[in-house]
């Protein structure tokens, strides 16, 4: 099963790094989409089938947390797995995100960390070499 992914981060460099890490992770990627803030992310989710959202927290226009809240209000988006990748580290914020069902990865990250977190949140089996 190929995984269609939406990457939401206000830094184009970070989006490129996440995409490269996804490609290196060995996960079966389908379509990948990119957005520069939460509002663009929601618009992308309305236009494309996405299996996984990877989002930053601190972005202009609409933060990642606001985007998650809006996703949870929509029946067709509420069950999409979300991985937050951020430098944010406060326990309060991490607990809020976990209550909303999001997984969290601290920047900097490795392809292996992304792979393992995605496998966990999407309940994908298989070995660490990317085979199922």
SETORDO-520344 format. One record per atom (N, C-alpha, C): x, y, z; residue in one letter. Coordinates in pm, whole numbers, padded with zeros to 5 digits. Atoms other than C-alpha are relative to their C-alpha. Layout:
N
+--------+--------+--------+-----+
|   east |  north |     up | res |
+--------+--------+--------+-----+
|      X |      Y |      Z |   A |
...
+--------+--------+--------+-----+
% end
This chain:
132
+--------+--------+--------+-----+
|   east |  north |     up | res |
+--------+--------+--------+-----+
|  00083 | -00118 |  00000 |   X |
|  00000 |  00000 |  00000 |   X |
|  00088 |  00124 |  00000 |   X |
| -00074 | -00126 |  00006 |   X |
|  00147 |  00333 | -00106 |   X |
| -00067 |  00102 |  00091 |   X |
|  00050 | -00099 | -00094 |   X |
|  00111 |  00613 |  00147 |   X |
|  00006 |  00138 | -00065 |   X |
|  00006 | -00137 |  00049 |   X |
| -00006 |  00953 |  00020 |   X |
|  00020 |  00094 |  00118 |   X |
| -00043 | -00082 | -00113 |   X |
|  00154 |  01220 |  00238 |   X |
| -00015 |  00148 | -00031 |   X |
|  00001 | -00146 |  00006 |   X |
|  00092 |  01589 |  00302 |   X |
|  00101 |  00051 |  00102 |   X |
| -00101 | -00062 | -00087 |   X |
|  00390 |  01782 |  00444 |   X |
| -00035 |  00148 |  00013 |   X |
|  00039 | -00138 | -00025 |   X |
|  00295 |  02113 |  00607 |   X |
|  00105 |  00066 |  00088 |   X |
| -00105 | -00072 | -00074 |   X |
|  00579 |  02344 |  00710 |   X |
|  00025 |  00131 | -00074 |   X |
| -00021 | -00129 |  00065 |   X |
|  00645 |  02713 |  00646 |   X |
|  00139 |  00012 | -00063 |   X |
| -00134 | -00002 |  00058 |   X |
|  01009 |  02635 |  00556 |   X |
|  00007 | -00099 | -00117 |   X |
| -00013 |  00088 |  00116 |   X |
|  01055 |  02500 |  00203 |   X |
|  00120 | -00094 |  00015 |   X |
| -00118 |  00085 | -00025 |   X |
|  01397 |  02368 |  00311 |   X |
| -00039 | -00117 |  00090 |   X |
|  00043 |  00108 | -00090 |   X |
|  01239 |  02170 |  00596 |   X |
| -00092 | -00098 | -00072 |   X |
|  00087 |  00091 |  00076 |   X |
|  00969 |  02032 |  00364 |   X |
|  00084 | -00091 | -00088 |   X |
| -00088 |  00081 |  00085 |   X |
|  01244 |  01915 |  00128 |   X |
|  00076 | -00103 |  00083 |   X |
| -00072 |  00094 | -00086 |   X |
|  01436 |  01755 |  00417 |   X |
| -00092 | -00114 |  00047 |   X |
|  00095 |  00103 | -00041 |   X |
|  01125 |  01572 |  00538 |   X |
| -00029 | -00094 | -00116 |   X |
|  00026 |  00083 |  00118 |   X |
|  01049 |  01451 |  00186 |   X |
|  00118 | -00092 | -00029 |   X |
| -00119 |  00083 |  00023 |   X |
|  01407 |  01329 |  00140 |   X |
|  00008 | -00111 |  00104 |   X |
| -00002 |  00101 | -00106 |   X |
|  01389 |  01150 |  00476 |   X |
| -00105 | -00107 | -00023 |   X |
|  00104 |  00097 |  00032 |   X |
|  01061 |  00987 |  00374 |   X |
|  00045 | -00096 | -00109 |   X |
| -00049 |  00084 |  00110 |   X |
|  01218 |  00863 |  00052 |   X |
|  00109 | -00096 |  00047 |   X |
| -00108 |  00084 | -00053 |   X |
|  01519 |  00728 |  00246 |   X |
| -00051 | -00103 |  00101 |   X |
|  00051 |  00083 | -00109 |   X |
|  01297 |  00562 |  00508 |   X |
| -00038 | -00141 | -00044 |   X |
|  00042 |  00130 |  00048 |   X |
|  01195 |  00272 |  00287 |   X |
| -00150 | -00021 |  00004 |   X |
|  00145 |  00011 |  00000 |   X |
|  00824 |  00338 |  00337 |   X |
| -00052 |  00013 | -00143 |   X |
|  00055 | -00007 |  00136 |   X |
|  00607 |  00289 |  00027 |   X |
| -00076 |  00130 | -00022 |   X |
|  00063 | -00130 |  00022 |   X |
|  00533 |  00646 | -00081 |   X |
| -00084 |  00001 | -00126 |   X |
|  00084 | -00026 |  00116 |   X |
|  00251 |  00737 | -00313 |   X |
|  00019 |  00145 | -00038 |   X |
| -00008 | -00143 |  00030 |   X |
|  00167 |  01098 | -00391 |   X |
|  00046 |  00077 |  00123 |   X |
| -00038 | -00089 | -00110 |   X |
|  00330 |  01368 | -00181 |   X |
| -00045 |  00141 | -00036 |   X |
|  00047 | -00137 |  00016 |   X |
|  00185 |  01714 | -00135 |   X |
|  00067 |  00086 |  00105 |   X |
| -00064 | -00091 | -00093 |   X |
|  00331 |  02020 |  00032 |   X |
| -00083 |  00126 |  00015 |   X |
|  00068 | -00125 | -00030 |   X |
|  00177 |  02323 |  00200 |   X |
|  00086 |  00080 |  00096 |   X |
| -00085 | -00088 | -00079 |   X |
|  00336 |  02625 |  00368 |   X |
| -00062 |  00043 |  00133 |   X |
|  00065 | -00031 | -00128 |   X |
|  00081 |  02665 |  00652 |   X |
| -00125 | -00085 |  00015 |   X |
|  00116 |  00084 | -00028 |   X |
| -00221 |  02504 |  00812 |   X |
| -00118 |  00026 | -00092 |   X |
|  00111 | -00031 |  00090 |   X |
| -00473 |  02687 |  00593 |   X |
|  00021 | -00066 | -00136 |   X |
| -00030 |  00067 |  00127 |   X |
| -00301 |  02566 |  00275 |   X |
| -00012 | -00151 |  00016 |   X |
|  00011 |  00143 | -00026 |   X |
| -00283 |  02221 |  00433 |   X |
| -00143 | -00048 | -00007 |   X |
|  00142 |  00038 |  00005 |   X |
| -00660 |  02209 |  00483 |   X |
| -00053 |  00004 | -00143 |   X |
|  00043 | -00010 |  00140 |   X |
| -00713 |  02325 |  00124 |   X |
|  00051 | -00121 | -00079 |   X |
| -00056 |  00118 |  00067 |   X |
| -00483 |  02045 |  00003 |   X |
| -00079 | -00125 |  00039 |   X |
|  00077 |  00116 | -00046 |   X |
| -00673 |  01791 |  00215 |   X |
| -00138 | -00005 | -00065 |   X |
|  00130 | -00004 |  00067 |   X |
| -00997 |  01905 |  00051 |   X |
|  00011 | -00042 | -00147 |   X |
| -00018 |  00029 |  00142 |   X |
| -00850 |  01846 | -00297 |   X |
|  00060 | -00138 | -00028 |   X |
| -00075 |  00122 |  00026 |   X |
| -00644 |  01526 | -00254 |   X |
| -00025 | -00104 |  00110 |   X |
|  00007 |  00108 | -00096 |   X |
| -00666 |  01186 | -00087 |   X |
|  00136 | -00009 |  00069 |   X |
| -00124 |  00004 | -00078 |   X |
| -00405 |  01186 |  00191 |   X |
| -00015 | -00103 |  00111 |   X |
|  00001 |  00104 | -00103 |   X |
| -00319 |  00894 |  00421 |   X |
|  00071 |  00044 |  00128 |   X |
| -00082 | -00042 | -00112 |   X |
| -00081 |  01083 |  00651 |   X |
|  00033 |  00148 | -00015 |   X |
| -00041 | -00141 | -00002 |   X |
| -00015 |  01445 |  00750 |   X |
|  00122 |  00012 |  00091 |   X |
| -00119 | -00034 | -00079 |   X |
|  00328 |  01559 |  00869 |   X |
|  00001 |  00152 |  00008 |   X |
|  00016 | -00145 | -00014 |   X |
|  00309 |  01910 |  01012 |   X |
|  00093 |  00058 |  00106 |   X |
| -00069 | -00081 | -00099 |   X |
|  00510 |  02173 |  01194 |   X |
| -00107 |  00061 |  00091 |   X |
|  00096 | -00067 | -00089 |   X |
|  00348 |  02357 |  01486 |   X |
| -00005 |  00149 | -00030 |   X |
| -00007 | -00145 |  00011 |   X |
|  00465 |  02716 |  01451 |   X |
|  00012 |  00044 | -00145 |   X |
|  00005 | -00048 |  00138 |   X |
|  00359 |  02858 |  01114 |   X |
| -00088 |  00123 | -00005 |   X |
|  00088 | -00116 |  00016 |   X |
|  00206 |  03184 |  00993 |   X |
| -00136 | -00042 | -00056 |   X |
|  00136 |  00016 |  00052 |   X |
| -00160 |  03213 |  00886 |   X |
| -00081 | -00096 |  00087 |   X |
|  00066 |  00098 | -00086 |   X |
| -00266 |  02893 |  01068 |   X |
|  00105 | -00097 |  00051 |   X |
| -00099 |  00091 | -00058 |   X |
| -00055 |  02689 |  01309 |   X |
| -00037 | -00146 | -00026 |   X |
|  00026 |  00142 |  00014 |   X |
| -00022 |  02314 |  01294 |   X |
| -00106 | -00048 |  00097 |   X |
|  00100 |  00042 | -00099 |   X |
| -00226 |  02276 |  01612 |   X |
| -00140 |  00045 | -00041 |   X |
|  00131 | -00046 |  00049 |   X |
| -00509 |  02489 |  01468 |   X |
| -00047 | -00087 | -00116 |   X |
|  00036 |  00087 |  00112 |   X |
| -00500 |  02276 |  01152 |   X |
| -00051 | -00135 |  00052 |   X |
|  00044 |  00127 | -00059 |   X |
| -00526 |  01959 |  01363 |   X |
| -00141 |  00014 |  00056 |   X |
|  00134 | -00023 | -00056 |   X |
| -00826 |  02105 |  01547 |   X |
| -00106 |  00004 | -00110 |   X |
|  00096 | -00008 |  00111 |   X |
| -00999 |  02186 |  01217 |   X |
| -00019 | -00136 | -00067 |   X |
|  00011 |  00135 |  00058 |   X |
| -00919 |  01839 |  01080 |   X |
| -00094 | -00087 |  00084 |   X |
|  00081 |  00084 | -00090 |   X |
| -01084 |  01680 |  01386 |   X |
| -00149 |  00036 | -00009 |   X |
|  00140 | -00042 |  00017 |   X |
| -01405 |  01877 |  01307 |   X |
| -00064 | -00059 | -00125 |   X |
|  00051 |  00052 |  00128 |   X |
| -01438 |  01716 |  00960 |   X |
| -00003 | -00152 |  00002 |   X |
|  00009 |  00147 | -00002 |   X |
| -01567 |  01358 |  00939 |   X |
|  00098 | -00069 | -00096 |   X |
| -00089 |  00064 |  00097 |   X |
| -01355 |  01287 |  00630 |   X |
|  00148 |  00021 |  00029 |   X |
| -00141 | -00027 | -00035 |   X |
| -01034 |  01423 |  00789 |   X |
|  00037 | -00046 |  00140 |   X |
| -00026 |  00017 | -00143 |   X |
| -01068 |  01337 |  01157 |   X |
|  00085 | -00122 |  00033 |   X |
| -00074 |  00122 | -00029 |   X |
| -00908 |  00992 |  01132 |   X |
|  00135 | -00009 | -00073 |   X |
| -00129 |  00001 |  00068 |   X |
| -00606 |  01087 |  00919 |   X |
|  00111 |  00008 |  00104 |   X |
| -00111 | -00006 | -00096 |   X |
| -00289 |  01008 |  01118 |   X |
|  00083 |  00126 | -00021 |   X |
| -00078 | -00123 |  00005 |   X |
| -00079 |  01313 |  01204 |   X |
|  00129 | -00019 |  00079 |   X |
| -00130 | -00004 | -00067 |   X |
|  00290 |  01337 |  01286 |   X |
|  00044 |  00145 |  00002 |   X |
| -00050 | -00136 | -00014 |   X |
|  00413 |  01669 |  01420 |   X |
|  00152 | -00007 |  00012 |   X |
| -00145 | -00011 | -00007 |   X |
|  00779 |  01750 |  01355 |   X |
|  00031 |  00145 |  00033 |   X |
| -00020 | -00138 | -00045 |   X |
|  00892 |  02055 |  01549 |   X |
|  00115 |  00008 |  00099 |   X |
| -00098 | -00025 | -00105 |   X |
|  01155 |  02210 |  01772 |   X |
| -00070 |  00023 |  00133 |   X |
|  00080 | -00021 | -00122 |   X |
|  00874 |  02273 |  02023 |   X |
|  00024 | -00115 |  00095 |   X |
| -00029 |  00108 | -00092 |   X |
|  00945 |  02083 |  02338 |   X |
| -00072 |  00006 |  00133 |   X |
|  00066 | -00011 | -00129 |   X |
|  00715 |  02196 |  02617 |   X |
| -00089 | -00121 |  00025 |   X |
|  00080 |  00118 | -00037 |   X |
|  00551 |  01908 |  02801 |   X |
| -00149 |  00027 | -00019 |   X |
|  00141 | -00036 |  00015 |   X |
|  00217 |  02092 |  02800 |   X |
| -00043 | -00013 | -00145 |   X |
|  00034 |  00007 |  00143 |   X |
|  00220 |  02128 |  02422 |   X |
|  00001 | -00144 | -00050 |   X |
| -00008 |  00139 |  00044 |   X |
|  00328 |  01767 |  02369 |   X |
| -00121 | -00080 |  00049 |   X |
|  00117 |  00069 | -00053 |   X |
|  00049 |  01642 |  02595 |   X |
| -00127 |  00039 | -00076 |   X |
|  00116 | -00045 |  00078 |   X |
| -00207 |  01855 |  02407 |   X |
| -00005 | -00071 | -00135 |   X |
| -00005 |  00065 |  00131 |   X |
| -00092 |  01711 |  02075 |   X |
| -00032 | -00149 |  00011 |   X |
|  00028 |  00142 | -00019 |   X |
| -00100 |  01354 |  02207 |   X |
| -00149 | -00023 |  00026 |   X |
|  00144 |  00013 | -00025 |   X |
| -00456 |  01405 |  02336 |   X |
| -00079 |  00013 | -00131 |   X |
|  00066 | -00017 |  00130 |   X |
| -00547 |  01510 |  01982 |   X |
|  00035 | -00113 | -00097 |   X |
| -00032 |  00117 |  00080 |   X |
| -00399 |  01185 |  01851 |   X |
|  00123 |  00013 | -00087 |   X |
| -00119 | -00021 |  00084 |   X |
| -00082 |  01327 |  01696 |   X |
|  00123 | -00063 |  00065 |   X |
| -00132 |  00045 | -00045 |   X |
|  00260 |  01165 |  01722 |   X |
|  00094 |  00119 | -00011 |   X |
| -00091 | -00113 | -00001 |   X |
|  00558 |  01392 |  01783 |   X |
|  00143 | -00045 | -00024 |   X |
| -00143 |  00022 |  00026 |   X |
|  00915 |  01399 |  01646 |   X |
|  00070 |  00134 |  00020 |   X |
| -00081 | -00122 | -00019 |   X |
|  01173 |  01653 |  01763 |   X |
|  00094 |  00020 | -00118 |   X |
| -00106 | -00036 |  00095 |   X |
|  01389 |  01835 |  01510 |   X |
|  00128 |  00012 |  00079 |   X |
| -00021 |  00072 |  00126 |   X |
|  01652 |  01731 |  01414 |   X |
| -00047 | -00146 |  00014 |   X |
|  00054 |  00135 |  00003 |   X |
|  01533 |  01385 |  01311 |   X |
|  00077 | -00082 | -00103 |   X |
| -00063 |  00090 |  00097 |   X |
|  01652 |  01083 |  01115 |   X |
| -00108 | -00069 | -00083 |   X |
|  00098 |  00077 |  00078 |   X |
|  01482 |  00886 |  00836 |   X |
| -00056 | -00118 |  00080 |   X |
|  00045 |  00114 | -00080 |   X |
|  01466 |  00593 |  01079 |   X |
| -00105 |  00041 |  00103 |   X |
|  00096 | -00050 | -00098 |   X |
|  01284 |  00801 |  01341 |   X |
| -00134 |  00027 | -00067 |   X |
|  00123 | -00026 |  00075 |   X |
|  01031 |  00916 |  01081 |   X |
| -00067 | -00133 | -00035 |   X |
|  00055 |  00131 |  00039 |   X |
|  00986 |  00558 |  00953 |   X |
| -00067 | -00068 |  00120 |   X |
|  00053 |  00072 | -00116 |   X |
|  00937 |  00411 |  01301 |   X |
| -00125 |  00068 |  00055 |   X |
|  00116 | -00074 | -00051 |   X |
|  00695 |  00685 |  01410 |   X |
| -00120 | -00020 | -00092 |   X |
|  00109 |  00021 |  00096 |   X |
|  00488 |  00649 |  01091 |   X |
| -00052 | -00143 |  00011 |   X |
|  00044 |  00140 | -00015 |   X |
|  00481 |  00269 |  01127 |   X |
| -00087 | -00016 |  00123 |   X |
|  00077 |  00011 | -00124 |   X |
|  00355 |  00308 |  01483 |   X |
| -00137 |  00066 | -00015 |   X |
|  00127 | -00073 |  00005 |   X |
|  00088 |  00573 |  01417 |   X |
| -00095 | -00057 | -00105 |   X |
|  00085 |  00057 |  00105 |   X |
| -00036 |  00401 |  01099 |   X |
| -00023 | -00150 |  00020 |   X |
|  00014 |  00142 | -00031 |   X |
| -00015 |  00055 |  01257 |   X |
|  00044 | -00089 | -00116 |   X |
| -00058 |  00078 |  00108 |   X |
|  00206 | -00078 |  00980 |   X |
|  00094 | -00103 |  00060 |   X |
| -00089 |  00104 | -00050 |   X |
|  00380 | -00408 |  01044 |   X |
|  00124 | -00005 | -00083 |   X |
| -00117 |  00021 |  00084 |   X |
|  00691 | -00545 |  00886 |   X |
|  00127 |  00029 |  00073 |   X |
| -00132 | -00015 | -00060 |   X |
|  01059 | -00528 |  00950 |   X |
|  00053 |  00141 | -00020 |   X |
| -00058 | -00133 |  00007 |   X |
|  01282 | -00224 |  00989 |   X |
|  00063 |  00032 | -00136 |   X |
| -00058 | -00029 |  00131 |   X |
|  01415 | -00261 |  00635 |   X |
| -00104 |  00047 | -00100 |   X |
|  00105 | -00056 |  00087 |   X |
|  01084 | -00137 |  00495 |   X |
| -00085 | -00104 | -00068 |   X |
|  00084 |  00103 |  00061 |   X |
|  00945 | -00472 |  00385 |   X |
| -00112 | -00037 |  00094 |   X |
|  00115 |  00039 | -00085 |   X |
|  00608 | -00594 |  00508 |   X |
| -00027 | -00145 | -00010 |   X |
+--------+--------+--------+-----+
% end
